[in-house]
Amino acid sequence: MPTKLLIGLDGEGSGDRALTHAKRLAGLIGECEIVVAYVIEWSPFSFQTAEENAKRHQRREEELNLAHSRVVDPAVKQLVDEGYVASGVVKHGDVAETLNKIAVSCGAEQIVVGRSSEGGFSQRLFGSSTGNLVMHASMPVTVVG
């Protein structure tokens, strides 16, 4: 069974650096699968009307499709084109908690994320989310600068 690495992308340069590092790790490991993940921050808690909730569900689906087409699918295609075994996933939720859940569910050995001041996922992650991910993840976390 191949080793699995979960890469948390943010759609920014820091995610590209995390992906580059993951490819290096995969090369060192040998038989390895890279799982590309993008988490859209989303709170399930809201007090809205039924109409607002219907629109929210539609917006949520649009966000999932957009994240796949702009971030995850191109990264997976690049990896596959370069000869790596790769798959992708987009989820809504708390960044740290959701990345850990994805990693556990796919059997990842390690989570790799990028650090940057460019914004996006890494900016959100490097507040309490990074500390939460690093301190509570079920496997090692590598933060790439």
MDAnalysis code that builds the backbone (N, CA, C; Angstrom):
import MDAnalysis as mda
import numpy as np

u = mda.Universe.empty(435, n_residues=145, atom_resindex=np.repeat(np.arange(145), 3), trajectory=True)
u.add_TopologyAttr("name", ["N", "CA", "C"] * 145)
u.add_TopologyAttr("resid", np.arange(1, 146))
u.add_TopologyAttr("resname", ["MET", "PRO", "THR", "LYS", "LEU", "LEU", "ILE", "GLY", "LEU", "ASP", "GLY", "GLU", "GLY", "SER", "GLY", "ASP", "ARG", "ALA", "LEU", "THR", "HIS", "ALA", "LYS", "ARG", "LEU", "ALA", "GLY", "LEU", "ILE", "GLY", "GLU", "CYS", "GLU", "ILE", "VAL", "VAL", "ALA", "TYR", "VAL", "ILE", "GLU", "TRP", "SER", "PRO", "PHE", "SER", "PHE", "GLN", "THR", "ALA", "GLU", "GLU", "ASN", "ALA", "LYS", "ARG", "HIS", "GLN", "ARG", "ARG", "GLU", "GLU", "GLU", "LEU", "ASN", "LEU", "ALA", "HIS", "SER", "ARG", "VAL", "VAL", "ASP", "PRO", "ALA", "VAL", "LYS", "GLN", "LEU", "VAL", "ASP", "GLU", "GLY", "TYR", "VAL", "ALA", "SER", "GLY", "VAL", "VAL", "LYS", "HIS", "GLY", "ASP", "VAL", "ALA", "GLU", "THR", "LEU", "ASN", "LYS", "ILE", "ALA", "VAL", "SER", "CYS", "GLY", "ALA", "GLU", "GLN", "ILE", "VAL", "VAL", "GLY", "ARG", "SER", "SER", "GLU", "GLY", "GLY", "PHE", "SER", "GLN", "ARG", "LEU", "PHE", "GLY", "SER", "SER", "THR", "GLY", "ASN", "LEU", "VAL", "MET", "HIS", "ALA", "SER", "MET", "PRO", "VAL", "THR", "VAL", "VAL", "GLY"])
u.atoms.positions = np.array([
    [0.855, -1.183, 0.000],
    [0.000, 0.000, 0.000],
    [0.899, 1.243, 0.000],
    [0.646, 2.171, -0.913],
    [1.510, 3.356, -0.988],
    [1.307, 4.296, 0.196],
    [2.362, 5.027, 0.525],
    [2.284, 6.083, 1.523],
    [1.437, 7.208, 0.949],
    [0.617, 7.841, 1.774],
    [-0.200, 8.966, 1.309],
    [0.221, 10.242, 2.011],
    [0.321, 11.309, 1.223],
    [0.574, 12.644, 1.725],
    [-0.640, 13.501, 1.415],
    [-1.103, 14.269, 2.383],
    [-2.200, 15.207, 2.148],
    [-1.598, 16.597, 2.018],
    [-1.894, 17.272, 0.921],
    [-1.389, 18.612, 0.684],
    [-2.544, 19.585, 0.771],
    [-2.455, 20.534, 1.697],
    [-3.466, 21.568, 1.829],
    [-3.099, 22.745, 0.949],
    [-3.879, 22.965, -0.100],
    [-3.627, 24.089, -1.004],
    [-4.480, 25.280, -0.624],
    [-4.011, 26.459, -1.035],
    [-4.712, 27.701, -0.722],
    [-5.004, 28.540, -1.955],
    [-4.578, 28.078, -3.139],
    [-4.775, 28.868, -4.349],
    [-3.781, 29.994, -4.476],
    [-2.773, 30.026, -3.631],
    [-1.744, 31.069, -3.621],
    [-0.378, 30.432, -3.805],
    [0.659, 31.253, -3.818],
    [2.023, 30.774, -3.973],
    [2.472, 29.851, -2.861],
    [1.960, 30.059, -1.668],
    [2.341, 29.190, -0.551],
    [1.871, 27.757, -0.788],
    [0.720, 27.601, -1.413],
    [0.235, 26.270, -1.764],
    [1.118, 25.626, -2.810],
    [1.609, 26.444, -3.755],
    [2.536, 25.926, -4.767],
    [3.810, 25.405, -4.111],
    [4.289, 26.126, -3.106],
    [5.496, 25.681, -2.399],
    [5.227, 24.383, -1.634],
    [4.043, 24.266, -1.050],
    [3.680, 23.024, -0.355],
    [3.627, 21.866, -1.345],
    [3.092, 22.117, -2.524],
    [3.009, 21.089, -3.558],
    [4.407, 20.676, -4.027],
    [5.286, 21.648, -4.219],
    [6.656, 21.353, -4.619],
    [7.348, 20.486, -3.565],
    [7.144, 20.829, -2.305],
    [7.749, 20.046, -1.224],
    [7.163, 18.627, -1.193],
    [5.879, 18.513, -1.405],
    [5.238, 17.197, -1.415],
    [5.796, 16.330, -2.540],
    [6.037, 16.927, -3.698],
    [6.624, 16.161, -4.803],
    [8.021, 15.670, -4.421],
    [8.775, 16.522, -3.748],
    [10.115, 16.116, -3.292],
    [9.999, 14.953, -2.313],
    [9.088, 15.066, -1.346],
    [8.885, 13.983, -0.390],
    [8.453, 12.695, -1.089],
    [7.533, 12.814, -2.020],
    [7.051, 11.637, -2.755],
    [8.190, 10.959, -3.489],
    [9.094, 11.761, -4.060],
    [10.255, 11.198, -4.742],
    [11.165, 10.450, -3.787],
    [11.324, 10.965, -2.583],
    [12.161, 10.307, -1.579],
    [11.506, 9.032, -1.048],
    [10.191, 9.073, -0.925],
    [9.446, 7.932, -0.372],
    [9.383, 6.791, -1.371],
    [9.168, 7.127, -2.623],
    [9.013, 6.084, -3.639],
    [7.547, 5.888, -3.951],
    [6.985, 4.773, -3.513],
    [5.574, 4.490, -3.790],
    [4.710, 5.394, -2.902],
    [4.136, 6.424, -3.524],
    [3.451, 7.458, -2.745],
    [2.272, 8.015, -3.533],
    [1.194, 8.311, -2.830],
    [0.039, 8.978, -3.421],
    [-0.099, 10.348, -2.771],
    [-0.347, 11.346, -3.595],
    [-0.538, 12.706, -3.102],
    [-2.020, 13.055, -3.204],
    [-2.601, 13.423, -2.075],
    [-4.001, 13.836, -2.035],
    [-4.009, 15.357, -1.866],
    [-4.561, 16.044, -2.843],
    [-4.623, 17.504, -2.844],
    [-5.948, 17.930, -2.232],
    [-5.875, 18.806, -1.213],
    [-7.095, 19.233, -0.531],
    [-7.194, 20.751, -0.488],
    [-8.415, 21.229, -0.606],
    [-8.712, 22.652, -0.469],
    [-9.919, 22.763, 0.452],
    [-9.791, 23.580, 1.484],
    [-10.887, 23.734, 2.441],
    [-11.450, 25.147, 2.332],
    [-12.740, 25.214, 2.106],
    [-13.446, 26.491, 2.073],
    [-14.028, 26.694, 3.461],
    [-13.593, 27.754, 4.124],
    [-14.113, 27.992, 5.475],
    [-15.622, 28.167, 5.412],
    [-16.295, 27.461, 6.299],
    [-17.751, 27.453, 6.255],
    [-18.276, 27.103, 7.629],
    [-19.167, 27.878, 8.095],
    [-19.802, 27.572, 9.375],
    [-21.197, 27.027, 9.104],
    [-21.523, 25.883, 9.685],
    [-22.856, 25.328, 9.492],
    [-23.906, 26.048, 10.344],
    [-23.453, 26.933, 11.224],
    [-24.367, 27.582, 12.148],
    [-24.861, 28.897, 11.581],
    [-26.143, 28.970, 11.354],
    [-26.736, 30.193, 10.839],
    [-28.234, 30.147, 11.099],
    [-28.745, 31.290, 11.419],
    [-30.187, 31.389, 11.641],
    [-30.764, 32.190, 10.485],
    [-31.254, 31.478, 9.474],
    [-31.743, 32.114, 8.269],
    [-33.096, 31.541, 7.888],
    [-33.722, 32.224, 6.949],
    [-34.992, 31.738, 6.429],
    [-34.732, 30.551, 5.498],
    [-35.786, 29.832, 5.158],
    [-35.659, 28.698, 4.237],
    [-35.126, 29.166, 2.887],
    [-35.571, 30.335, 2.418],
    [-35.100, 30.871, 1.135],
    [-33.607, 31.195, 1.208],
    [-33.177, 31.816, 2.299],
    [-31.754, 32.127, 2.460],
    [-30.915, 30.857, 2.524],
    [-31.428, 29.841, 3.190],
    [-30.704, 28.575, 3.263],
    [-30.599, 27.907, 1.898],
    [-31.642, 27.995, 1.079],
    [-31.595, 27.431, -0.275],
    [-30.532, 28.140, -1.100],
    [-30.476, 29.465, -0.999],
    [-29.456, 30.224, -1.720],
    [-28.063, 29.892, -1.189],
    [-27.975, 29.708, 0.106],
    [-26.691, 29.371, 0.713],
    [-26.203, 28.020, 0.199],
    [-27.111, 27.048, 0.083],
    [-26.741, 25.733, -0.437],
    [-26.239, 25.858, -1.878],
    [-26.930, 26.647, -2.685],
    [-26.511, 26.853, -4.078],
    [-25.133, 27.510, -4.116],
    [-24.916, 28.511, -3.283],
    [-23.625, 29.206, -3.224],
    [-22.520, 28.239, -2.775],
    [-22.853, 27.376, -1.847],
    [-21.889, 26.383, -1.357],
    [-21.461, 25.446, -2.480],
    [-22.423, 24.978, -3.266],
    [-22.112, 24.099, -4.399],
    [-21.262, 24.825, -5.447],
    [-21.583, 26.088, -5.704],
    [-20.801, 26.883, -6.654],
    [-19.361, 27.045, -6.168],
    [-19.183, 27.272, -4.869],
    [-17.843, 27.403, -4.302],
    [-17.048, 26.109, -4.445],
    [-17.701, 24.967, -4.201],
    [-17.031, 23.678, -4.354],
    [-16.560, 23.475, -5.789],
    [-17.445, 23.754, -6.749],
    [-17.092, 23.594, -8.161],
    [-15.966, 24.529, -8.567],
    [-16.019, 25.763, -8.108],
    [-14.989, 26.742, -8.432],
    [-13.638, 26.338, -7.849],
    [-13.618, 25.879, -6.612],
    [-12.368, 25.449, -5.984],
    [-11.774, 24.247, -6.716],
    [-12.637, 23.333, -7.140],
    [-12.139, 22.198, -7.928],
    [-11.522, 22.680, -9.229],
    [-12.253, 23.498, -9.975],
    [-11.783, 23.879, -11.309],
    [-10.582, 24.814, -11.290],
    [-10.469, 25.667, -10.268],
    [-9.375, 26.646, -10.244],
    [-8.149, 26.207, -9.455],
    [-8.339, 25.349, -8.463],
    [-7.214, 25.014, -7.583],
    [-6.882, 23.521, -7.618],
    [-7.831, 22.686, -7.250],
    [-7.540, 21.271, -7.040],
    [-7.315, 20.507, -8.344],
    [-8.240, 20.623, -9.290],
    [-8.110, 19.858, -10.527],
    [-6.828, 20.188, -11.301],
    [-6.437, 21.479, -11.440],
    [-5.167, 21.766, -12.123],
    [-3.952, 21.174, -11.390],
    [-3.967, 21.196, -10.059],
    [-2.854, 20.623, -9.295],
    [-2.782, 19.113, -9.496],
    [-3.932, 18.451, -9.448],
    [-3.962, 17.002, -9.652],
    [-3.505, 16.668, -11.066],
    [-3.964, 17.420, -12.053],
    [-3.549, 17.176, -13.440],
    [-2.038, 17.334, -13.586],
    [-1.482, 18.381, -12.995],
    [-0.039, 18.607, -13.057],
    [0.714, 17.416, -12.449],
    [0.256, 16.960, -11.288],
    [0.905, 15.829, -10.629],
    [0.842, 14.575, -11.494],
    [-0.342, 14.275, -12.010],
    [-0.514, 13.083, -12.844],
    [0.334, 13.193, -14.103],
    [0.351, 14.370, -14.730],
    [1.174, 14.576, -15.920],
    [2.659, 14.375, -15.641],
    [3.070, 14.640, -14.400],
    [4.470, 14.470, -14.006],
    [4.759, 13.052, -13.495],
    [3.760, 12.185, -13.535],
    [3.972, 10.790, -13.179],
    [3.629, 10.408, -11.744],
    [3.030, 11.308, -10.991],
    [2.630, 11.001, -9.613],
    [1.227, 10.412, -9.590],
    [0.941, 9.637, -8.559],
    [-0.416, 9.167, -8.308],
    [-1.062, 10.243, -7.442],
    [-2.177, 10.798, -7.905],
    [-2.777, 11.924, -7.196],
    [-4.295, 11.912, -7.302],
    [-4.920, 12.499, -6.289],
    [-6.362, 12.694, -6.290],
    [-6.629, 14.007, -5.572],
    [-7.876, 14.478, -5.639],
    [-8.183, 15.764, -5.030],
    [-9.518, 15.755, -4.313],
    [-9.638, 16.684, -3.355],
    [-10.866, 16.812, -2.592],
    [-11.043, 18.270, -2.174],
    [-12.296, 18.725, -2.208],
    [-12.649, 20.057, -1.712],
    [-13.768, 19.870, -0.694],
    [-13.614, 20.515, 0.450],
    [-14.624, 20.427, 1.513],
    [-14.862, 21.805, 2.107],
    [-16.018, 21.967, 2.688],
    [-16.324, 23.150, 3.486],
    [-16.086, 22.799, 4.945],
    [-15.665, 23.780, 5.742],
    [-15.536, 23.558, 7.173],
    [-14.417, 24.368, 7.780],
    [-14.141, 24.095, 9.032],
    [-13.012, 24.680, 9.726],
    [-11.741, 24.118, 9.094],
    [-10.787, 24.995, 8.732],
    [-9.611, 24.569, 7.980],
    [-8.844, 23.458, 8.698],
    [-8.426, 23.694, 9.922],
    [-7.605, 22.718, 10.636],
    [-8.357, 21.413, 10.863],
    [-9.567, 21.517, 11.357],
    [-10.357, 20.325, 11.651],
    [-10.650, 19.523, 10.383],
    [-10.987, 20.226, 9.309],
    [-11.349, 19.548, 8.061],
    [-10.135, 18.898, 7.412],
    [-8.992, 19.592, 7.399],
    [-7.781, 18.966, 6.850],
    [-7.434, 17.697, 7.616],
    [-7.534, 17.744, 8.932],
    [-7.238, 16.555, 9.724],
    [-8.223, 15.429, 9.408],
    [-9.511, 15.761, 9.293],
    [-10.516, 14.728, 8.970],
    [-10.237, 14.099, 7.611],
    [-9.889, 14.934, 6.631],
    [-9.576, 14.409, 5.297],
    [-8.367, 13.482, 5.390],
    [-7.334, 13.926, 6.110],
    [-6.113, 13.130, 6.237],
    [-6.396, 11.778, 6.889],
    [-7.188, 11.789, 7.943],
    [-7.529, 10.539, 8.627],
    [-8.332, 9.630, 7.703],
    [-9.328, 10.205, 7.024],
    [-10.209, 9.376, 6.188],
    [-9.477, 8.762, 4.997],
    [-8.447, 9.437, 4.487],
    [-7.735, 8.874, 3.333],
    [-6.501, 8.077, 3.753],
    [-6.206, 8.045, 5.057],
    [-5.059, 7.279, 5.539],
    [-3.721, 7.950, 5.298],
    [-3.701, 9.281, 5.314],
    [-2.455, 10.015, 5.079],
    [-1.465, 9.802, 6.221],
    [-0.203, 9.786, 5.866],
    [0.880, 9.674, 6.846],
    [1.336, 11.049, 7.320],
    [1.058, 12.077, 6.506],
    [1.549, 13.415, 6.819],
    [0.680, 14.446, 6.103],
    [0.568, 15.631, 6.725],
    [-0.118, 16.772, 6.112],
    [0.950, 17.809, 5.794],
    [0.902, 18.357, 4.579],
    [1.843, 19.404, 4.170],
    [1.036, 20.637, 3.795],
    [1.360, 21.776, 4.415],
    [0.704, 23.043, 4.111],
    [1.773, 24.112, 3.927],
    [1.404, 25.197, 3.268],
    [2.327, 26.302, 3.055],
    [2.088, 27.439, 4.019],
    [3.133, 28.218, 4.249],
    [3.048, 29.406, 5.098],
    [3.375, 30.612, 4.239],
    [2.580, 31.658, 4.388],
    [2.810, 32.845, 3.582],
    [2.006, 34.006, 4.114],
    [2.407, 35.197, 3.710],
    [1.610, 36.381, 4.034],
    [0.779, 36.791, 2.830],
    [0.671, 35.895, 1.848],
    [-0.055, 36.208, 0.621],
    [-1.563, 36.200, 0.806],
    [-2.036, 35.643, 1.893],
    [-3.478, 35.612, 2.130],
    [-4.035, 34.232, 1.930],
    [-5.335, 34.161, 1.723],
    [-5.991, 32.886, 1.463],
    [-5.885, 31.932, 2.635],
    [-5.810, 30.648, 2.293],
    [-5.783, 29.564, 3.274],
    [-4.666, 29.752, 4.291],
    [-3.443, 30.061, 3.812],
    [-2.318, 30.114, 4.741],
    [-2.468, 31.245, 5.740],
    [-3.043, 32.355, 5.312],
    [-3.243, 33.452, 6.255],
    [-4.257, 33.044, 7.319],
    [-5.330, 32.375, 6.896],
    [-6.313, 31.879, 7.864],
    [-5.690, 30.804, 8.736],
    [-4.864, 29.965, 8.097],
    [-4.290, 28.840, 8.808],
    [-3.311, 29.296, 9.872],
    [-2.575, 30.367, 9.604],
    [-1.542, 30.766, 10.540],
    [-2.054, 31.692, 11.624],
    [-3.185, 31.471, 12.094],
    [-3.697, 32.076, 13.300],
    [-3.916, 30.910, 14.229],
    [-5.058, 30.851, 14.820],
    [-5.347, 29.741, 15.717],
    [-5.480, 28.428, 14.946],
    [-5.828, 28.483, 13.670],
    [-5.992, 27.252, 12.893],
    [-4.687, 26.489, 12.748],
    [-3.581, 27.197, 12.515],
    [-2.307, 26.497, 12.385],
    [-1.932, 25.823, 13.681],
    [-2.060, 26.567, 14.756],
    [-1.767, 25.965, 16.050],
    [-2.645, 24.760, 16.299],
    [-3.919, 24.876, 15.970],
    [-4.835, 23.750, 16.149],
    [-4.445, 22.567, 15.274],
    [-4.108, 22.830, 14.024],
    [-3.733, 21.747, 13.128],
    [-2.464, 21.065, 13.618],
    [-1.445, 21.858, 13.911],
    [-0.172, 21.294, 14.352],
    [-0.331, 20.549, 15.677],
    [-1.080, 21.116, 16.600],
    [-1.197, 20.512, 17.932],
    [-2.179, 19.349, 17.999],
    [-3.173, 19.316, 17.119],
    [-4.220, 18.309, 17.256],
    [-4.328, 17.338, 16.087],
    [-3.498, 17.503, 15.071],
    [-3.568, 16.595, 13.924],
    [-3.226, 15.178, 14.356],
    [-3.790, 14.246, 13.671],
    [-3.593, 12.829, 13.986],
    [-2.322, 12.253, 13.381],
    [-1.562, 13.111, 12.686],
    [-0.313, 12.688, 12.053],
    [0.600, 13.922, 11.978],
    [1.863, 13.737, 11.595],
    [2.767, 14.888, 11.496],
    [2.279, 15.919, 10.484],
    [2.583, 17.189, 10.766],
    [2.258, 18.300, 9.876],
    [3.556, 19.006, 9.505],
    [3.770, 19.198, 8.223],
    [4.910, 19.961, 7.742],
    [4.409, 21.298, 7.232],
    [4.991, 22.394, 7.734],
    [4.637, 23.727, 7.301],
    [5.797, 24.242, 6.452],
    [5.509, 24.534, 5.189],
    [6.534, 24.942, 4.235],
    [6.529, 26.461, 4.115],
    [7.703, 27.063, 4.289],
    [7.842, 28.519, 4.209],
    [7.958, 29.028, 2.813],
])
